[in-house]
């Protein structure tokens, strides 16, 4: 299967990661045999990928359970505070409406 350089360049990353489908893998390999510029790109990308060892990246471990609990406590506080503001605002609005109604009725 013949593919263009644009398609080959899109697929090379997947090819290097071992994520390309069998058809895509064959197409990339065929294209790399025929295209010097894509071969250079492939070699550069492969070299950079191989040279990046796990030690260059921070360890990604799960956060401790206490972090999860702390986050949930903070979210709960915010939700409660927001709810209290809503209730306070609704009560204030109701009081203003009541006072306005009383003045309107007396003014008739």
N, C-alpha and C positions, 0 to 999 in steps of 0.2 A: 504494500500500500504506500503510495507516494504521498508525502505531506510537505507543506511549505515550511520555511524556516520559522515563521510566526507560530505555527502549531507545534513544531518541534521544541521551540523555546518554552512554550507553555507546558509541554509534557515532560521536559527534562527534570524538573524538580520532583514530579511524581515518580518518574523513573528512578531517580536516585534514592528516593524514600522507600522504594519497593511497593508503591501504591498504584502504579500504572496497571491497567488491564493487560492481559496477554497481547491483544491486538495493538494497543498503544505501545507496548514494550517493543514489539517487532517493528512497528513503524518508526520509532525513535532510533532503534539500532540500525535499520536500513538507511535512515536519513543521515545518521552520524558517519556511516561508511562513505557516503557520497559528498558530504558538505564539510569543508574544512573550517569555516567560520563557526558553525554550530559545534563542531568537534572541540574547537578551542574554548568555546563557552562552557561546554560540558566538562572539560578537563579542569578549568578554573573553578567551576562550581563544585565539582567533586573534591578537588584539593582543599578548598575552603571548608567544605562539609566535614571531610576527614580530619582536618587540623583542629576542628573545634571539639575538644574533649569535654566530658561531663564536668571536669574540674573548673572549667571556665564559667559554668552556670551555677547560680545559687541552688542550694538544696531546697526542694519543694516538698516539705512534709506537711502533714495535716496540722492545723492549729490545735492547741490543747483544748479540752472540753471547757475549761474555764473561760476561754475566749468566746466560745459560742454562747455560754451562759451570760457573759457580760454584755454581749451584743443584744441578746434577747431582752435583758433587763433595760438597756438603754432604749430599745425600740418601744418596750412597754411603757416606759415613763413618757416618751414623746406622744404616744397614742393617748395616754391618760391626760396629759397636759392639753393636747389638742381638743380632746373631748370636753374637758372642763371649760376651755375657752368658748367652744361652741355653745355649751349649755349657758354660760354666763352671758354670751351675746344674745341668745334667744330670750333669756329672761329680761334682759335690758330692753330688747325690742318690744317684748310683750308689755312691759311697764310703760314705755313711751306711748304705745298704741292705746293702752288703757287711759292714761292721762289725757291724751288727745281726744279720745272718745268722750270722756267726761266733760271736757271743755266744750266740745262740739254740741253735746246734748244740752248743757246749761245755756249755751249761746242761742238756742232756738227760742 
